Amino acid sequence: MYGYISTLIEIYTYMIIAYVLLSWLPAARDSFIGEILGKLVEPYLSIFRRFIPPIGGMIDISPIVALIAIRFVGEGIVAVLQMVFR
């Protein structure tokens, strides 16, 4: 059970990284994969973009904070489930 949660978090992490890398190629976000990743990742990233402004107006660090947060929350969920179901 814990492995499934960790795997899902890892997959979502890779999706965020892929979406950020696609942002470097303007036409890539308009592709089929770019649109799917946008629909899956953008709602999560928008939470952080509301509170974290871009540095210098150009550099968006919200994906970094989002990755740290998802790892932290995921590890917390796994730890709580391990305590409950022991």
Secondary structure, DSSP 8 states (H G I E B T S, - for coil): -HHHHHHHHHHHHHHHHHHHHHTTSTTGGGSHHHHHHHHHHHHHHHHHHHHS--BTTTB--HHHHHHHHHHHHHHHHHHHHHHHT-
